[in-house]
Amino acid sequence: MPQPDRVYDQIVALSTLLHLDAVLGAERASPYLAAGGLWQHWTDATPYLLRDPQKYRQVVDQLCSFASECSELLAGTEPRN
């Protein structure tokens, strides 16, 4: 996160970490989101419009749900031995 030129992946990385925290009951994203933390420093240094990783986390949640449903469907179509 200390690299403001990495606009393309920081929101995705933190949002994915928030998703994993929700799934696993962890708090790994908390230090990044604390006042004065790396997320605040990164957003202060970038012109990026999306500042709330929780909003993008919803997209990550939906993508993971879709992938899970697809894998369940595919598992049901595999031939059984």
Secondary structure, 3 states (H helix, E strand, C coil): CCCCCCHHHHHHHHHHHHHHHHHHCCCCCHHHHCCCCHHHHHHHHCCCCCCCHHHHHHHHHHHHHHHHHHHHHHHHHCCCC
